[in-house]
């Protein structure tokens, strides 16, 4: 299974970015999908999750109302639309799918987002 994230970059506070994650090696439409992020010097945290049908969506309180997770099963691609970006959104962003402990998928390389004030 492979996750390839893209779309990160440098942006000023208040700006927007759209991240993409192309997934291969699994039947994408059958999997719940997550976005995670790891700020500099901190742990990686789950920030958004979508069910297969996009009928159950979770957002961490730090991004709720500003970020939108979505998916295009025809393209095996997961998206994260980020608006009203803040400096503390600076992080490397990763996608994945939840797995039982000990069976986690390997992380992709992530995509770096840097927000300037």
Residue frames as qw, qx, qy, qz and C-alpha x, y, z in Angstrom:
[[0.000, 0.891, 0.454, 0.000, 0.00, 0.00, 0.00],
 [0.456, 0.043, 0.033, 0.888, 1.33, 3.41, -0.94],
 [0.024, -0.901, -0.385, 0.198, 0.25, 6.92, 0.02],
 [0.485, 0.164, 0.166, 0.843, 1.58, 9.87, -2.00],
 [0.083, -0.841, -0.398, 0.358, 0.73, 13.27, -0.56],
 [0.403, 0.222, 0.244, 0.854, 1.11, 16.55, -2.43],
 [0.066, -0.799, -0.428, -0.417, -0.09, 20.14, -2.49],
 [0.526, -0.696, -0.220, 0.436, 1.79, 21.57, 0.46],
 [0.462, 0.557, 0.067, 0.687, 3.74, 24.80, 0.32],
 [0.267, -0.183, -0.329, 0.887, 4.33, 28.21, 1.81],
 [0.116, -0.683, -0.536, -0.482, 1.31, 30.41, 2.53],
 [0.016, -0.308, 0.331, -0.892, 0.50, 33.47, 4.59],
 [0.084, 0.279, 0.793, -0.534, -1.84, 33.33, 7.54],
 [0.459, 0.481, 0.260, -0.700, -5.43, 33.45, 6.33],
 [0.354, 0.423, -0.626, -0.552, -4.58, 31.73, 3.08],
 [0.900, 0.081, 0.248, -0.349, -5.75, 28.43, 1.62],
 [0.083, 0.441, -0.854, -0.263, -4.23, 25.23, 0.29],
 [0.912, 0.063, 0.014, -0.405, -5.61, 21.99, -1.08],
 [0.247, -0.467, 0.848, 0.043, -3.77, 18.80, -0.28],
 [0.851, 0.211, -0.287, -0.387, -4.11, 15.59, -2.27],
 [0.419, -0.406, 0.809, -0.069, -3.22, 12.01, -1.46],
 [0.735, 0.293, -0.463, -0.400, -3.14, 9.35, -4.16],
 [0.634, -0.336, 0.651, -0.248, -3.51, 5.86, -2.76],
 [0.672, 0.351, -0.581, -0.296, -2.45, 2.61, -4.44],
 [0.254, 0.237, -0.913, 0.212, -2.34, -1.02, -3.43],
 [0.153, 0.262, 0.839, -0.452, -5.78, -1.27, -1.87],
 [0.011, 0.576, 0.705, 0.415, -9.43, -1.03, -2.91],
 [0.108, 0.134, -0.216, 0.961, -9.67, 2.64, -2.02],
 [0.444, -0.364, -0.258, -0.777, -13.45, 2.94, -2.03],
 [0.750, -0.367, -0.546, -0.077, -13.75, 0.31, 0.70],
 [0.597, -0.138, -0.449, 0.650, -11.57, 2.15, 3.22],
 [0.265, -0.938, -0.191, 0.114, -12.11, 4.87, 5.79],
 [0.625, 0.420, -0.072, 0.654, -9.45, 7.51, 5.19],
 [0.469, -0.782, -0.200, 0.358, -7.60, 9.88, 7.50],
 [0.380, 0.742, -0.187, 0.519, -5.52, 13.01, 7.40],
 [0.710, -0.556, -0.186, 0.390, -2.84, 13.39, 10.06],
 [0.315, 0.849, -0.171, 0.388, -0.30, 16.12, 10.72],
 [0.782, -0.345, -0.205, 0.477, 2.97, 16.43, 12.60],
 [0.021, 0.989, -0.073, 0.127, 4.05, 19.94, 13.64],
 [0.485, 0.573, -0.524, 0.403, 7.77, 20.56, 14.13],
 [0.081, 0.338, -0.733, 0.585, 9.02, 18.81, 17.27],
 [0.606, -0.082, 0.407, -0.678, 5.61, 17.34, 18.07],
 [0.426, 0.065, 0.902, 0.000, 3.79, 14.05, 17.66],
 [0.183, -0.091, -0.671, -0.713, 1.68, 13.13, 14.68],
 [0.317, 0.260, 0.633, -0.657, -2.03, 13.68, 15.35],
 [0.184, 0.456, 0.814, 0.310, -5.24, 12.72, 13.58],
 [0.078, 0.253, 0.099, -0.959, -7.07, 15.81, 12.28],
 [0.618, 0.266, -0.073, -0.736, -9.77, 14.49, 9.94],
 [0.273, -0.018, 0.959, 0.074, -11.45, 11.23, 8.96],
 [0.600, 0.214, -0.170, -0.752, -14.01, 10.27, 6.34],
 [0.699, 0.056, 0.693, -0.165, -15.99, 7.08, 6.02],
 [0.397, 0.091, 0.761, 0.505, -16.29, 5.24, 2.71],
 [0.155, 0.685, 0.643, 0.304, -19.54, 7.01, 1.81],
 [0.169, 0.269, -0.099, 0.943, -18.51, 10.37, 3.34],
 [0.479, -0.626, -0.410, -0.459, -21.53, 10.12, 5.62],
 [0.697, -0.677, -0.135, 0.193, -19.44, 10.03, 8.80],
 [0.462, 0.649, -0.187, 0.575, -16.88, 12.79, 9.06],
 [0.638, -0.658, -0.209, 0.343, -14.64, 13.63, 11.99],
 [0.361, 0.725, -0.167, 0.562, -12.59, 16.79, 12.52],
 [0.533, -0.253, -0.453, 0.669, -10.28, 17.64, 15.36],
 [0.109, -0.886, -0.378, 0.244, -11.40, 20.77, 17.14],
 [0.352, -0.554, 0.228, 0.719, -8.26, 22.58, 15.97],
 [0.106, -0.083, 0.630, 0.765, -9.37, 22.40, 12.30],
 [0.157, 0.564, 0.811, -0.025, -13.16, 22.10, 12.46],
 [0.168, 0.884, 0.312, -0.305, -14.88, 24.77, 10.41],
 [0.035, 0.809, -0.386, -0.443, -11.71, 25.57, 8.44],
 [0.035, -0.342, 0.879, 0.330, -10.68, 22.26, 6.84],
 [0.823, 0.215, 0.115, -0.513, -12.76, 19.95, 4.65],
 [0.325, -0.262, 0.887, 0.197, -11.90, 16.32, 3.94],
 [0.765, 0.416, 0.057, -0.489, -13.22, 14.72, 0.76],
 [0.502, -0.223, 0.793, 0.265, -12.50, 11.83, -1.56],
 [0.633, 0.483, -0.280, -0.537, -12.77, 10.90, -5.23],
 [0.778, -0.152, 0.608, -0.038, -13.01, 7.12, -5.43],
 [0.795, 0.593, 0.125, 0.022, -12.70, 7.20, -9.24],
 [0.396, 0.793, -0.369, 0.281, -9.20, 8.67, -8.80],
 [0.821, -0.242, -0.396, 0.334, -8.19, 6.80, -5.61],
 [0.311, 0.372, -0.199, 0.852, -7.55, 10.24, -4.14],
 [0.388, -0.708, -0.510, 0.297, -8.19, 11.85, -0.79],
 [0.228, 0.627, 0.052, 0.743, -8.30, 15.64, -0.43],
 [0.380, -0.610, -0.460, 0.522, -7.97, 18.18, 2.35],
 [0.159, 0.736, 0.201, 0.627, -9.16, 21.70, 1.59],
 [0.496, -0.434, -0.391, 0.642, -7.60, 24.04, 4.12],
 [0.086, 0.774, 0.226, 0.586, -8.83, 27.61, 4.58],
 [0.370, -0.868, 0.079, -0.321, -8.18, 30.41, 7.08],
 [0.839, 0.070, -0.384, 0.378, -4.76, 28.91, 7.73],
 [0.430, -0.888, 0.129, -0.101, -2.97, 29.80, 10.93],
 [0.189, 0.714, -0.660, 0.141, 0.70, 29.67, 11.86],
 [0.459, -0.323, 0.780, -0.275, 0.04, 26.70, 14.13],
 [0.897, 0.334, 0.163, -0.238, -1.20, 24.73, 11.10],
 [0.312, 0.715, -0.622, -0.061, 2.47, 24.51, 10.09],
 [0.732, -0.236, 0.623, -0.141, 3.22, 20.79, 9.89],
 [0.142, 0.225, -0.859, -0.437, 3.91, 17.85, 7.64],
 [0.720, 0.111, 0.215, -0.650, 0.58, 16.38, 6.53],
 [0.016, -0.183, 0.968, 0.171, 0.02, 12.67, 5.93],
 [0.764, -0.031, -0.124, -0.632, -2.86, 10.51, 4.81],
 [0.033, 0.185, -0.977, 0.104, -3.55, 6.96, 5.90],
 [0.689, -0.275, -0.421, -0.521, -6.33, 4.53, 6.73],
 [0.525, -0.518, 0.508, -0.444, -7.07, 3.21, 10.22],
 [0.716, 0.169, -0.677, -0.041, -5.79, -0.26, 10.96],
 [0.826, -0.541, -0.156, -0.017, -5.65, -2.49, 14.08],
 [0.309, -0.834, 0.456, 0.018, -2.64, -1.97, 16.32],
 [0.577, -0.344, 0.701, 0.240, 0.38, -3.72, 14.91],
 [0.576, 0.381, 0.652, 0.313, -1.03, -3.74, 11.38],
 [0.118, 0.845, 0.081, -0.516, -0.63, -0.09, 10.54],
 [0.703, 0.642, 0.150, 0.266, 0.12, 0.96, 6.99],
 [0.593, -0.160, 0.036, 0.788, 3.52, 2.50, 6.34],
 [0.058, 0.843, 0.178, -0.504, 3.44, 6.28, 6.21],
 [0.614, 0.675, 0.181, 0.368, 4.06, 8.15, 2.98],
 [0.530, 0.143, -0.133, 0.825, 6.56, 10.97, 2.70],
 [0.122, -0.745, -0.451, 0.476, 3.97, 13.58, 3.65],
 [0.324, 0.645, 0.245, 0.647, 3.60, 17.09, 2.30],
 [0.388, -0.292, -0.368, 0.793, 4.92, 20.11, 4.20],
 [0.024, -0.843, -0.386, -0.373, 2.75, 23.12, 4.92],
 [0.428, -0.196, -0.286, 0.835, 4.34, 26.29, 6.28],
 [0.044, -0.864, -0.444, -0.235, 2.13, 29.19, 7.31],
 [0.386, 0.123, -0.189, 0.894, 3.72, 32.61, 7.79],
 [0.103, -0.729, -0.527, 0.424, 2.21, 35.35, 9.93]]
